[in-house]
Amino acid sequence: MIQFLSRVAVEDIPLIVATGGSHGSSEIACGELISNHTVGKMEFSVEHIGLLARDPEALQKWYVNTLGATVAYARNTTPPAYLVKLPGGVMLEIGAAATFDNDPANNSVIGFRHVALWVKNIEAARDALEKRGVKFTEKINPAGGGGRVLYFPDGEGNLLHFVERLPEGFK
């Protein structure tokens, strides 16, 4: 199932940050909110995702200025590190990368590849980010499970995408 961590509006972009769950279930209706999950006696939810950057300070500023994130913690060292809270509550831990061998825009290599941001209206969300300087190089495409997706890069080329789901939920 997909876990919708919380729903908020960032000025003109309503977002839900979603994380993947078990693959066998698609009964959850789009927009249903789940704050945590229990497996056996272990209760958990996503707190943060690590994101290593060429320039951590510039990248945290991109998330604050472009997506309305807030800085929950800043470690004022050289290099600096940040916990940046996205609308919806999930945080990104932004730190300095030791190497830049990986292509962050390649969505087909092993490992975490993108963060999906639920939006109510994909065109409105795209238009709002274009006004903030985001360049979209792909068109809106069908989403697995129904709905539509639109990929775009953050300030360092890491993949994000909007996902607009069908009102009736997953197919």
N, C-alpha and C positions, 0 to 999 in steps of 0.2 A: 504494500500500500504506500501511497505518498503521504508524508506527514507535513501538513501545513503548520508551520511554527507560529505564525501570527500574521494578522492583516493590519496594515497601516497605510496611510497616504503620505507621500512625500510631495508636498505642494500639489502638483497636478498629475502625479504618477502613483496610483494605488498599487502596492506591491505585497506579495507574500513570498517569503523565502521558503523553498521546499527542499526536502531531502528525500532520497529514495529509501524505501523500506523493503519488505519482503516482496518478491516478484510474483507470487501467486494470487494476489488479491487486487481487484479493481473495483470493489464495491463502494469505496469512499466517494462521496459527492464532492465536486469541485467547490472549494470555499469552506468545507468543514475544517474546523481548527482542532489540532491535536498538539498539546503542549509537551507531552512526554510519552514514553513508551515503556512498557515493562516486559522483560524477558526473564521468566523464572522469578527470582527475587531481586533482580537487578533493574532499577528504574533509571532511565537515561533519556536525554535529549541532546541535540547538537548545541554545543556552546560556542565553539569557534573552529574555523578552518584556517590552516597555515598557508600563507602566501608569501613566497620569497621574491624579492624585487631587486632590480638594478639600483633603483633610487627609492628607498622606503618612504622618505619624507614626501616626495612628489606624488607617489602612488596613494598615500593616505589622503593627501589633499585632493586628489582626483575623486576618490570615493566620497569625501565630505562635500565637495563642491558640485559633483555631478549627480550622485545618488542620494544625497541628503543624510549620509552617515554621520555619526558623532564619534569623537575620539573618547573611548572609555578609559584608556591608559596610554601614556607615552613614556617610554624609557629614553631619557635624554643622555644617551651614550653615543659613542662613535663606533659603528654606525647605529643610528636610532632604531627603535622598534615600537610598534603600535598595536593596540587592540582597537579596532574600528568597528563600531556597532552599526550594522545595517538596519534599515527599517524592517521591522519584523522581529528583531532581537538577536539574530545570529551575528556573531562577530568574525571578522577576519583578523588574524594575527599577521601583521605585515612586518617582515624583517629583511635583512640583507642577504642576498644570494651569494654563495661562495664561487659559483660558476654560472655561466650563461649558455651552456651547451644545448639546452632544450628549446624547442620552438613552442612558445606558449599558445600560439594560435592553431597548432596542429591538433585537431579534435580526434585523431585516430591512433595516438600513441598510448602506452600503458600509463595508468595512474588517473587521478582526478583531472578532468578536462574542462569543466565549466561549472558555473553557478547559475541555476535557473531562477528567474524572478517572475512570479506570477503577476500578470496584469489583467485588469478588467477589459481594457481596450488597447490592443497592440499598436494600432495606428496612432492613437493619442499619446501613448508612452514613447513611441519612436519620435513623434513630432516634438515632444517636450525635451527629449535628450538631444535632438538635432539643434534645438535652440541653445543648448549648453555646449555645443561644439562636438558632439559625438558623430563620427562618420560611420554610416551603415554601408557596407559593401555588398551585402547579400539581400535578396528579396525575402519576404515573408513566405515560410514554407509550412506544409502540413506537419503536425506534431504526432509522434507515436502515441497511440491511445486516444487520439482525437484532439482537435483544436489546431492552433497555429503557433509557430516559433519564429523568432527573429534574433539571430546572433549579432553580437557587436563586441568590440574589444574595450578593455579598460585602458587606463593611461599607459600601460606597458605592453599591451597586446594580449593579455590574458582573456580567455573567452568567458563572456557572460551571455545569457540570452533571456529574452522575454518569452513567456509562455502564456497563451490565452487558451483556456480550456472551454469545452462545450458546457453549456449550462446544466445539461443532464449528467455530466461526469464523463468518465472514461468509457471508451468503446471496447 
